[in-house]
Amino acid sequence: MQRNAIKVFIGFEGVTLHDSCAASWVPSLMLPHVVIVGGGFGGLAAVRTLRNAPVRVTLIDRRNYHLFRPMLYQVATGLLSADEISAPLRSIFSHQENVDVLLDEVTGINSGRRIIHLTRGELPYDFLILATGIQYNYFGHDEWRHFAPGLESLDDADLIRGRILRAFERAEEMASIEHAPTEEIRRQLTFALVGAGTVGVEMASTLAEMSRMALTHDFRHIDPKSARILLYEAGPRILPTYPEHLSIKAQRHLESLGVEIYTDARVTRVDAEGIVVGQQRIEAATVLWGAGVLASPAARWLEVETDKSGKIIVGPDLSVPPHPEVFAIGDTAHVIAPVRNLLGIKSKIPMTMPGVAQPAIQEGEYVGKVIRRRVTGNTKPQPFWYWDKGDLAIVGRTYAVADLRFVKFAGFPAWLLWAIVHVYFLIGFANRLFVLLQWGLDFLTKRRGVRVLPGESFAEKKSINPAA
């Protein structure tokens, strides 16, 4: 049987396969190799878009799971379990035959030879998609990380949940056995959160509700409702990326929950005893960090231009100048693009993409289409544009703020929209069902389902109790 001719030029720009339907008979090693670094929202979207493309895909991540990060704070505060907001990457792509998954970490890139350096070897590529995410910015004080962990992974969520629960356990012990001074118990029940962006606000509201509802009847010698939740923001208001009137409504709701909010308050020191804000010492046994982020070292691997936070500055098709075969997406990329709102109306002003899930998903899908068009010899797509579906932030169990651009509102309707959107984007039907059931149970009982303390290392014991 006669077939249409297929041209394959591995390792050179302009890899073409003129008949993608006929590509099924081409040995897989002859197909263009697409390497995707990062199994977050952007990486997953790119892999899925390349499902039927005449390419072979390798997805690399240092963790073996995809994490739904917008709900990670609920794992850190015991509302959900880790497996309800995560899924193994191999399981997600078990039926996509053109995908390999590697559990490894990238240490460098040789763009001239088109090779990725891993901790256990090297991997060549024809196209490279960098979706490597972010890490928390400690502003040159990485030693603070030990005392004030950020919320980036399931391990961080376990660590933070352990610190929160142990703080209450330690306070109970101090009150019942040691008869410790009130000031010591008060310090043990003080939680300082640095940074009042989305994560800080979510954690503060959930901690307040946890201490005032979920733990109320569990202790005999302390009153969990006496716990102090302190939220510090270096800027003039919380939720700085939201309209000011929504920030004000969010602050009022947090204060109604008992959260103490301090704006224009820059943290200058973090240690085992608490934090220093300006010249004032704040005694706190538990400090949590959410004050700004930095991009991954991907830009250093390529030695390319970045913005002030280390994100790679990309072109209109999200490729990395001067490497047209390399793309950066999500939190790895600094993207300025045309925008349409939820109703499809085009904005006159281009937008810098925020570090949330929707831009990463849309960028991953776009780059997948760009690569598909290149390998099949089709025309290039139009430059990337963003369908802006707005921003949502939860500020309590039935309260949220919503900025849909053409309409802005707060309260229960915003919370309901937040819940629908977040459940919809969870991986897998079972996860959606379990989360809905858990939320329903929490709403009725005001309890936390995950209260088992995770294991702790000797170093963690020392950080909590220096006398151990």
PEGI-V167182 format. One record per residue. PSI is psi in radians with two decimals (999 if undefined). Layout:
psi->PSI
psi->PSI
//
This chain:
psi->2.32
psi->2.41
psi->2.71
psi->2.56
psi->2.50
psi->2.21
psi->2.27
psi->2.13
psi->1.60
psi->2.32
psi->0.05
psi->2.61
psi->2.46
psi->0.43
psi->2.21
psi->2.50
psi->1.81
psi->-0.38
psi->1.67
psi->-0.46
psi->-0.58
psi->-0.06
psi->-0.19
psi->-0.40
psi->-0.09
psi->2.27
psi->2.44
psi->-0.56
psi->-0.28
psi->-0.25
psi->2.62
psi->2.44
psi->2.06
psi->2.11
psi->2.24
psi->2.14
psi->1.90
psi->2.15
psi->0.57
psi->-2.75
psi->-0.80
psi->-0.79
psi->-0.77
psi->-0.73
psi->-0.68
psi->-0.78
psi->-0.80
psi->-0.65
psi->-0.48
psi->0.26
psi->-0.90
psi->0.24
psi->2.63
psi->1.11
psi->2.84
psi->2.41
psi->2.38
psi->2.10
psi->2.16
psi->2.29
psi->2.58
psi->-0.20
psi->2.67
psi->0.28
psi->2.69
psi->2.33
psi->2.28
psi->1.51
psi->-0.55
psi->-0.35
psi->0.18
psi->-0.58
psi->-0.45
psi->-0.45
psi->-0.70
psi->-0.41
psi->0.19
psi->0.13
psi->-0.74
psi->2.76
psi->2.83
psi->-0.70
psi->-0.20
psi->-0.30
psi->0.31
psi->2.84
psi->2.45
psi->2.35
psi->-0.69
psi->-0.63
psi->-0.71
psi->-0.69
psi->0.38
psi->-0.43
psi->0.11
psi->1.74
psi->-0.29
psi->0.30
psi->2.31
psi->2.51
psi->2.25
psi->2.26
psi->1.69
psi->3.11
psi->2.37
psi->2.34
psi->-0.22
psi->2.95
psi->2.29
psi->1.64
psi->-0.47
psi->-0.74
psi->-0.08
psi->1.02
psi->2.39
psi->2.31
psi->2.18
psi->2.99
psi->-0.41
psi->0.49
psi->-2.82
psi->2.74
psi->2.10
psi->2.74
psi->2.71
psi->-0.63
psi->2.51
psi->2.25
psi->2.09
psi->1.97
psi->1.00
psi->-0.04
psi->-2.73
psi->3.01
psi->2.76
psi->2.53
psi->2.01
psi->0.24
psi->0.85
psi->0.09
psi->1.14
psi->-0.33
psi->-0.32
psi->-0.39
psi->-0.64
psi->-0.67
psi->-0.43
psi->1.42
psi->2.61
psi->2.96
psi->1.61
psi->-0.51
psi->3.05
psi->-0.60
psi->-0.72
psi->-0.71
psi->-0.74
psi->-0.76
psi->-0.81
psi->-0.75
psi->-0.72
psi->-0.74
psi->-0.70
psi->-0.88
psi->-0.68
psi->-0.52
psi->-0.77
psi->-0.71
psi->-0.73
psi->-0.70
psi->-0.69
psi->-0.74
psi->-0.75
psi->-0.64
psi->-0.63
psi->-0.62
psi->-0.83
psi->-0.29
psi->0.85
psi->2.73
psi->2.67
psi->-0.64
psi->-0.65
psi->-0.75
psi->-0.68
psi->-0.73
psi->-0.71
psi->-0.52
psi->0.38
psi->2.21
psi->2.06
psi->2.16
psi->2.19
psi->2.03
psi->2.10
psi->0.72
psi->-2.79
psi->-0.82
psi->-0.77
psi->-0.74
psi->-0.75
psi->-0.80
psi->-0.72
psi->-0.81
psi->-0.71
psi->-0.69
psi->-0.72
psi->-0.79
psi->-0.58
psi->-0.81
psi->-0.52
psi->-0.18
psi->-1.09
psi->-0.62
psi->0.04
psi->-0.75
psi->0.23
psi->-0.25
psi->2.64
psi->-0.42
psi->-0.13
psi->2.80
psi->1.83
psi->-0.46
psi->-0.26
psi->-0.09
psi->2.44
psi->2.22
psi->1.93
psi->2.22
psi->2.10
psi->2.34
psi->2.22
psi->-0.45
psi->-3.09
psi->-0.23
psi->2.79
psi->2.89
psi->1.05
psi->-0.34
psi->-0.05
psi->2.77
psi->2.60
psi->-0.67
psi->-0.51
psi->-0.64
psi->-0.72
psi->-0.75
psi->-0.72
psi->-0.72
psi->-0.74
psi->-0.70
psi->-0.72
psi->-0.76
psi->-0.56
psi->-0.41
psi->-0.13
psi->0.10
psi->2.31
psi->2.10
psi->2.31
psi->2.00
psi->2.92
psi->0.66
psi->1.74
psi->2.21
psi->2.20
psi->-0.14
psi->2.51
psi->2.29
psi->-2.97
psi->-0.33
psi->-0.26
psi->-2.41
psi->2.86
psi->2.20
psi->1.93
psi->-1.98
psi->0.10
psi->2.25
psi->2.24
psi->2.01
psi->2.08
psi->2.25
psi->-0.48
psi->2.14
psi->2.30
psi->2.48
psi->2.33
psi->0.58
psi->1.31
psi->2.74
psi->2.80
psi->2.60
psi->2.88
psi->3.01
psi->0.30
psi->-0.67
psi->-0.63
psi->-0.60
psi->-0.66
psi->-0.26
psi->0.98
psi->3.01
psi->2.49
psi->2.92
psi->-3.01
psi->-0.35
psi->0.08
psi->0.10
psi->2.52
psi->2.28
psi->2.07
psi->2.91
psi->-3.10
psi->-0.44
psi->0.27
psi->0.23
psi->2.82
psi->1.91
psi->2.40
psi->0.74
psi->1.54
psi->-0.26
psi->-0.03
psi->2.35
psi->2.59
psi->2.39
psi->2.93
psi->-2.49
psi->-0.16
psi->-0.38
psi->2.51
psi->1.86
psi->2.20
psi->2.11
psi->2.74
psi->2.68
psi->2.47
psi->2.49
psi->-3.05
psi->-0.49
psi->0.03
psi->0.12
psi->2.24
psi->2.35
psi->2.62
psi->-0.30
psi->2.16
psi->2.77
psi->2.45
psi->2.19
psi->2.26
psi->2.85
psi->1.08
psi->3.14
psi->-0.74
psi->-0.82
psi->-0.71
psi->-0.76
psi->-0.85
psi->-0.63
psi->-0.71
psi->-0.76
psi->-0.72
psi->-0.84
psi->-0.66
psi->-0.71
psi->-0.66
psi->-0.83
psi->-0.75
psi->-0.78
psi->-0.66
psi->-0.80
psi->-0.33
psi->0.06
psi->0.30
psi->2.95
psi->2.71
psi->2.53
psi->2.93
psi->2.74
psi->2.70
psi->2.38
psi->2.70
psi->2.25
psi->1.78
psi->1.94
psi->0.15
psi->-3.11
psi->2.51
psi->2.42
psi->2.28
psi->2.43
psi->0.41
psi->3.08
psi->-0.40
psi->0.45
psi->2.35
psi->2.98
psi->2.50
psi->2.21
psi->1.71
psi->0.25
psi->-1.04
psi->-0.23
psi->2.47
psi->2.31
psi->2.93
psi->2.92
psi->-2.72
psi->-0.72
psi->-0.69
psi->-0.68
psi->-0.73
psi->-0.75
psi->-0.75
psi->-0.81
psi->-0.77
psi->-0.82
psi->-0.79
psi->-0.65
psi->-0.67
psi->-0.69
psi->0.00
psi->2.59
psi->2.09
psi->2.45
psi->-0.72
psi->-0.76
psi->-0.74
psi->-0.78
psi->-0.82
psi->-0.70
psi->-0.77
psi->-0.76
psi->-0.73
psi->-0.72
psi->-0.75
psi->-0.75
psi->-0.75
psi->-0.71
psi->-0.69
psi->-0.70
psi->-0.29
psi->0.57
psi->2.99
psi->2.26
psi->-0.51
psi->1.68
psi->0.12
psi->2.26
psi->2.29
psi->2.82
psi->2.72
psi->2.52
psi->2.97
psi->-0.67
psi->-0.67
psi->-0.70
psi->-0.75
psi->-0.66
psi->-0.51
psi->-0.72
psi->1.59
psi->-0.34
psi->-0.11
psi->999
//
